[in-house]
Amino acid sequence: MKTLILAEKPSVAQDIAAALPGPSKRDGYILAKDGTVVTWALGHLVELKAPEEYNPDWKAWNMAYLPMIPDQFKYSPTEKTKKQLNTIKELFKTEKPDQVILATDADREGELIGRLILNACGWKGPMQRFWTSEALTSDVVKRELKSTKASSKFDGLYWEAAARQHADWLFGLNETRALTKTAGASSVLSLGRVQSAVLSVLAEREEKIANFKPEPFWTLLGQYAGVSFKLINSEALKNLPQIGEEEAPPEETEAGKAGIVSVRFKYKKDAEQVLSEVKAAKNGTVKESKTTEAKEAPPGLFALSDLQREANKYYGFSAADTLAIAQALYEKHKVLSYPRTSGQHMAWSNIDLVQNSLKELGHGSIPAKKAGGRVFDDKKVAASGHHALIPLRAKSVTGKPLSENEQKVFGLVAGRFVAAFCDPHRYEKTEILLESAKKYDFYTVSRRTVDPGWKVHYPPAWKPFSETTPAILGVKKGSTLPLDNAVLKEDKTKPPPRFTEASLLTMMKNVWRHVEDPKIREALREAKGIGTEATRASIIETLKERDYVALKGKLFHVQPPGMMVAKQIKSIGLAISDIGFTGLWEQKLSLIEDGGLTYQQFIQDAKDLLHEEIERFKAAKSTIAAEASAAGIAGETGGG
């Protein structure tokens, strides 16, 4: 039986072909000695037709033609990859396969990419599904080729993917035109399910910063042997007015990070009264002194978003720049695995591959298996569709050195990879609680690294903890320490922090933290946030290109056009202005895969909502036009 195998990318096709007898590389495909043909996509080889390809009238941006709803969604070849699509079409004619094995990525988008290509080629014959997220060693490929699954098992996944794509077309194109025309804008005011939700979060933060009114407060610090002791709450202070700690923004919120905080006096006179009593008492009595050893576990392996965050944090790289560099390290230099991954684990079948990578990096003596379930988890690899982003070799296959920026990104991946297999970072934590004037409590904590463990490898330029001084280590319970040089510090409350690319990526991945409804939170959590590893960078770039946001240093500032767009889509109640909408959408989409909802039902609901929202645009035309004019983005009369 003659077989054609369709992979999603050339590297995967090569890995599959390497497990076949006598593979011979051709132009756009690989031919094995047994007659098996392995070819590949380059991402999407077909794309949804433009509006004017359905109806010539739709070329004009005119409110009278909205909403544009095709009777049936159709596809055209993607221009830049048309050659590869033609190659695949020709293979069906010349090789005349008896069956197809679809080996695109084991996820929703991979299913869509593969099926659309086969539809474009007119294939209606037998089809099996090659389905694994493990690294494609020869053993894994041979095993999976023997256990392919009936493609019909994935029909629901395909229709789920098609529903998502078609609904995004409907809302993105129609509502972009509706906003642009009602605003009378001189350039495109784009909207989209993920883009607009992200803009709404940024605009809400911008508004909070603009409306923030700082409040002064005072803290009290005791000093001993170069160590600061902070005044903390006690019974004696409970009736004095205080300024609470600023609430951490949702993207930075993690359980168990509250810690012991300083008293922040609302009135200076109260702080001065306490200070005078502490100085009069001169000494503090040690109520508690303890030194404990703490451990910090090694980090997980990189998913793309994690790498993008770290590259922005340490080197100021944009998400788009990091993705481009990682892609070059994967495609050109072949030193990294596939970068567009949401996975942070490896399959147990890949333990030899991992051990070889450690050896390539000069750390072959570290046993990979000791990382256990922290790194190796077959279920999590299967759920994410890809294994983690890992280094494959230490030097480029081109024989040339990496550029400075390539070396920085590679260094992050390699350092994090080695760190994941190392011992924990061990350090001593010394905590001291003092009592002054028999009623005020002062607290300090200091740390000293005992064994750096994984920290030797990651993060870049890490320095061991050395906060604990000999004077502090010698302090025992019941002893007295001088505190007569205590001081007041004046400060002000701070507004919520501006987003950086790093924190914006965190927000997109952990967007469920911004939602209160428990069902929507769970849906967003299961969907791993909004956007995908492959699209988040381009969404951020679109916001910049539209002049919705601007970077000043590392910080995002929402520009007048962005504030206007965010305000208006929220004002007229567009679903895409709410991050919870994506959660609801994902809930409904998952029902399609499971058979609880049909593609037709989902799309009909989307069409009904779109009709309602286009009418809202028309009703709010004068308001939107006025706001656009005030924001300086109107360049024509609204409407049309």
N, C-alpha and C positions, 0 to 999 in steps of 0.2 A: 504494500500500500504506500503510495507516494504521499509524503507529508510536507506541508509548508508551515513553518513556525514563524509567527509574527511577534517580535519583541518591541518594546517601547523605545529603546535607544540602542545605538550601535554597540556600546560596551556590554550590554546584557546579551545581545545577539552573539557577540564574540565569546562570552562565557558559556553560553549554551552550545555553540558550535564546537567549542574546545572539548566537549564531552562526547562528540560524535566522531565516527571514523573518518580520518583523512579529510578534514575541512579545508576547502580552498576558497580564498577570498576573491570575490568578483566585485563588479561595480554596483554597489547598493545591496548586495546580498552575499551569502556564503553557501557554497554547495558542498555537501558531504559525499563521501564515496558511496554511501548506500542510497544516494539520490535525494536525501532530505534537504530541503531548501530552508535556510534561515535568513529572514530579512527583518527590517526594522522600521519603526516610525522615527520621527524626530519631534516628539511631542505631538500636538494636533496637526495632522496633514490636511484636514478639511475644517472649514469654519462656517458659521451661520451666515447666510446671505445678508447683504446690506438691505435696508428698507426698500430702496429704489429697484432692487432686483425682483421684488415681489410686485411692486406697483410703481410705475414711473412717476406718478404724482407725489409719491412719498420722498422724492429727492428734495422737494421744497420743504423748508422748516416752517410749517404753517399749522396753527392751532386747529384749524378746520379739519385737518387730517388725523388728529389725535383722538383716541389712541390708535396706533398702527398695530393691527393684530392679523398676522398671516393665517390663512386657512390651514396651512400645514408648513411646518418649519423645514427649510431646505438648506443644503450645504453647497459650498464651492471650494475648490482646492485652495489651500493657503499658498499664496504666491511664492514665498521664499522657499517652500519645501515641495513645490510642484514636481520637481524632477524625481524625488524619491517616491511620490505617489504613483507617478507614471511607471517607475521601475517595478513597483509591486503589481500594478495592473498587468504589465507585460509578463511578469512571472506566472500569473494565473493562465495566461494564454499559451506560453511556451512550455512551462513545466507541467501543466495540467494536473495539479494535485488532486488526490482522492479525498484528503481531509486537511483541515487546518487546525493547528494547535495555537490558541491565542495565549501569548506569554507576555502581554503588557503588564504593567504594575498591578499588584494584588490589592487594588482599592477602587473606589468609585470612579475616579477620573481615569484610571487605567482601563477600566471596563468600557467607558465611553470612547476613549481614544481608539481602542482596538475595534470595537464594533462599527464605529463610523467609517473607518478605513475599509473594513470588509464590505460594508454597505456600498461604499463608493466603487469598489471593485466588482460589485454585483455577485458576490459569493453567496450562495444559498445551500451549499453542500454541508456535509458533516463537520462539526466543530467540537473540539475538546478544549478545556481550560487548564493551563499550566498555572498553578496557584501556590506561590510561596513568597515569603518575605525574607528568607534567609539569604546570606551571601552565597552566590552561585559558584560554589566549588564543583569540581567534576562529580563528586559523589552525590551532592545534593541534586544536581541537574539530572543525573541518571535515575536517581530515586523518584524524582517528581515526574519525569517523562513516562515512567512505568505506572504512575498513579494519577494521571490526569483525570479531571472531572468533567462530567457532561456540562456543556455550556448552558443548557437550559436551567441549571441550578442558579445561574447568575443573571437571569432575565430581569428579575426584580431590581437588582443593583443597577443594571443598564437603564431601566426606566426611571429609577430614582435620579441617576446622573443626568439623563436627558431633561427631566422635569426641572432640575436645578438650573441647567444651562438655558433652557427656553424661558423660564420665568425671569432670570437675570437679564436676558435680552429684552423682554417686554418692559420691565421696569426701568432698566438703565437707559435705553434709547428713547422711550416715550417721555420719561420724566426729565431727562436732560433737555430734550427739545422744549417741553412745556415750561420749565423754569427759564431757560435762555430766552424764549419768546416773550413770556409775560414780564420778565425783567427788562426787556428791550436791551439786552446786553450786546456789546460789540464783539465779544468773544464767547466761546462755549462755557457755560456753567454746568459742569458735569455732575451727575448724581449716580449713585450705585448703591446696592444693598450694603456692601462692606465699607466702601469709601465714605458714604454719608453717615454711617453709624460712627465711624472713627472721627470724622469731622465734628459730629455732635458732642462727643466726649471731649475733644480738644476745646471746642467753643465754650462748653460748660465750665471747664477749668479756667479758661481765659476770663470768663465773666466773674468767677469767684475771686480771681486775683485782682481784677479791676475794682471790685466792690469791697475788697478786704480793708478793714480799718485796724491797724496795729494797736495793741494795748501794751503799755509798759508793765514790766514786772521786775521783781528783785529776788535774787537767790543769795544764799549765804554759804560761804565755803570756809572750812577750817583748814589750816595748813600744818603739816608735820613732816619733817625730813624730805621735803620736796614733793610730798604726796598731798593731794587735795581730798578733803572729806566733805561730802555734800550733806546739807541739812535735809532730813527726810521727815515725813509726817509722823507725829506722835500725838498722844492724848492732849498734850499742852497746846497744840496748834489747831485742833479741830474746829474751833470757833472763829479763827481768823480768816478773812476773805482771801481766796487764792485764785490764781489763773491756771486753769487746767492745761495739760499738755495738748499740743495740736494733734488732731486725729491723723494717723497715717493714711495717705491716699490708698484706695482699694488695690491698685497695682502693686503696692509695696507691703500690703498686709499679709502677714503669715502668723499662724497660731504659735503661741508660746514665746512671743518676743517682747512682752511688756517691760520686764525688768523693774528695778527700783529707781524711782524718779525723784528729783529734787523738789522741795517745796518752792513754789513760785508765788511770792507775796503780791497781792494786788496793790497794797498801799505801802509806800516807803516807810512811813512812821512805824508800822508794825514790824517791818524788817529791822529797822534801827533799834527798836526796843529789845528784840531778841538778841541782836548783835551786842548791845551793851551788857546784857545779862551773861552772855557767853564770855565776853572779855573780862567781866568782873570775876567770873568763876575761874578764869585762867586755864585750868586743866580739864581734861575729859577723862572719864573712866572707861576702860575697855569692857563692854558688856559681853562681847563675843569676838573671838578671833579664830578663824579656821582656814586651813589650806587643804584643798581637795584637788585631785587630779581629774581633769576633764579630757574627753576625746572628741575630735572632730573627724567624722567619717569622710572618706574620699568622695569626690564629686562623681556624678554620673557622666556618661559619655555625651558628646554633643549631638543635639538636633540642630538644624540650620538656624532656627530663631535664637537658640542659646549662643551659637557662635557669633551671630550678628550682634547680639547684645554685648558680648564680651569685646568684640572688635571695636564697637563704638565706645565702650567704656575705657579701654586701654589705649586705643590708637585714633579715636575720633572718626573711624570709617563709617560711612552711611551703610544702611542695610543693602542697598543696591550695589555699592562698591564691594562689600564683603561677598555677596552672592557671585558677582562677576569674577572676583579673584578665586573663590572656591571652585567655581566652574572651570576656570583655566587650570587649576591644580588637579582637577579630576580628568578633564578631557585632553589637555595638552601635555601636562607633566606626569599624569597618572600616579601621583603621590597620595591622592585622597580617594576615598570611595564616593559614591553618588551623594552630592551635597544637599539636594532638595528633599531632605528627609525630616519627618517629625519623630522618628524613632530615637530612643536613647539606650537601647539594649541590643545585645547580640544573641543569636540562637546558639544552643549548645553544640549544634553540628558544626559551628564555625570556630570552635576553640583552637583548632590547628592554625587557621588563618590569623586569629588574634595573636597566638604565640609567635607566629612568624613575623607579624608586624612589630611586636616587642623586640624580637631579635634584630630586625632591620634598623630599629632605632637605638640599638646598642644596649638593650635591657632584656636580653634573652634569658637571663638568670631568674627573672621574676616569673613565677608560675601563674599563668593566666587563670587557671581553675580556682585559685584561692579567692578570687573575687566573688565566686558563687552567684547567687541570685541577684546581687546588686547590679551585675553586668549582664549575666546570661538569663534570659527569660523568654522562652519560646512563645508564650501566650501574648506578651506585650509586643514582641516583634510582629506577630501575625496581626494584632490589632492595629498597629501603626502603618502597616503596609511596607515598611522598609526597616532595615537595621540602622544602627547609629552611624553617624559620620565618623570615620576612623582613618588614620594614616595607613598606607599600604607599603610604602617604601620610603627611604630617607633621601633619595636623590632622584631628580627628574630623569625620565627615560630619554629626554632630548640630549642629555649629556651636558647641558648648560646650567649654570647656577640660576636659582630663583631670583626674581627681582626683590627689592627691599620689602615692598608691600606683600608680595607672595610669601616671603619668608616669615613675615609677621603673622599672617593668617595660618600658615602651616605650623608655625611654632605654637600657636594657641591650641590647635587640634592635637598636635603631637604631645605637648605638655599635659593637656587634660587627659589624653588617652593613657599615658604612662601613669599619671597620678591615680587614675581609677583602679589600678591594680596594686597600689602600694598600701603600706600600713597607715592607720589613722594618725593624724597630728595629735600628739599628746602634750598637754600643758598643765601647769599648776595654776590654780586660781585661789588667790588669797583674799578673803573678805574680812573686814573689821567693822564692828559696830561700836561707836563711842556714845557715852551719855555725858552731856554738859549741863551744869547748873541743876542737876538731878531731874531734868525733865525734857531736855532736847536731845534728839538722836542724830548722830552723824554717821555716814556710811562711806566706805570706799572699797573698791575691788581692783585688783591688779593681777596681771597674768605673766607667766614666764614659761617659754617653750622648753619642754623636756626632751621631746623627740619630734623633729619636724615632719617625719613621715612623708606623706604625699606632697606636702607644701614645698618640698625641694624642687618639684617639677612644675607646680602651678599654684597660684597665678604668676605672671611675669614679675620679676623684681620683688618677690615677697621677702619680708624681713621677719626673723623670729620675734616673738613677744619678749620684751625685756623691761616690763613696767615695774616688776616687783623688785624692791630694793632690799638690801640686807637689814636696814632699820625696820622695815615693815615685817619681815620674816621673824624678827625677834620679839615682836609684840605678843604679850600673853594676856589672857583674860584676868581682869582685876588690876592691871597696871594702869598708870596714869600717863597721859600725853599732854604736852602744852598746846593750848588752842587760843592763846591770847592774841595771836596775830590773824584772827579770823577776819574775813573781808566780805563786803556786799558787792554783788555784781548786778548792774542794771542791764536789762535786755528788753526786747520787744517781741511780741508774738509774730509769727511769720505766716505769710499766705501759703496756700497749697503750692507744692513745687511745680514748676513748668515741666512739661514732658521733654525728655531727650529721645533720640531714636531708640536707645536701649530700653527706656521705660515705656515707650509707646509699643514696642514689640512685646514687652511683658504684658501690657494691658490687652493687646489683641489676642494673645495666647490665653490669658487668664481673665477674659472679659466677664466671665460669670461672677466675679467678685463685685462687679458694678451693678448687679441685678439682685432684687430682693425676692422675687417670686421663686419659691424653691423648685418648682417644676422646670421653669425656664433656666434657672441656674444649672440644674442637672443636665439639661439638654445641651447647653453651651459647653459644659464641662466635657461631656461625651464627645462633642464635635471638636474638642481641642481649640475652642475659641472661634474667632471670626477671621476670615481669610485662611490661606494655607501657607505652608512653608515656601511654596513656589511663588505666591502672589503678594505676600505682605510687603515686600520691598517695593514692588511696582505700585501698590496702593499709596504708600508714603510718597513716592516720587510724583504720582499724579496730583496729590494734594499740593505739593510744591509747585509743579508746573502750572496749575490753575491759579496760582497766587492766593490759594486759600490759606496757606501757612508759609512762614519763612523761618529759616534757622538763623539765630543770632548767637554766634559761638556754637555751643552744643544744644541750645534751648529753642524749642518751638514757640513762635508767637503767631497767633491767629490773626490774619490780615483782614481789613474791612470786607473784601469780597467773601471770605470764609465766614466771618461773623454774620453777614447778611444772609448767606445761603443757609447756614445752620439755624438762624432765627426764623426764617420764613418756612422752611420745611417742617419745623417743629410747630410753628403757629398754625399752619393749615392741616397739621395732623398726619403727615406722611408716615407710613409704616417704617420706611427706611431710615427715619430720623431716630428710631428707637433701637438700641442694641438688643433688646429683648425680642425684636421681630425675627432676627436671625435664629434665635433659640426656638421660637415657635415654628419657624420654617423648617429647621432641622428635625424637629419632632415629627412634623407631617411627612417630610421626605423619607424618614426611616420607616414609616408605615408602608410606603410603596415597596421597599425591598422585602418587607415581611408579609406583604399581601393584604394589609389592612386598609389600603387606600390605592386607588388606581392613578396612573399618570393623568388620565383625562379629568378625574375629579380635582386633582391638585391644580392643573393648569386652568380649569374653569374657575376655581376659587381665585386664582391669581388674576385672571381676566376681569372678574367682577370687581375686585378691589381696585384694579387699575382704572376701570371706568369711573369709579367713585372719585379717585384721587385726581384724575384729569379734570373732572368737573370742579373740584376744589381749587385747582389752579386758575381756572377760568373765572370763578367767583372772586378770587383774591387778586385779580390782575392789577387793579389800580394800586393796591397796597404794596404788592411786590415791586411794581415799577417805581413807586416813590422811594421805597427802601433801597432799591438798586441805584437810583439816581443819587441818593444821599451817600451811598458807599462809593460813588464815583466810577461805577461800572456800566452805566447805561450809555449806549452809543446809537440807539435808534428808538423809534416809538415802539412801545410794547404792543403785543398782539400780533395779528397776522396769522 
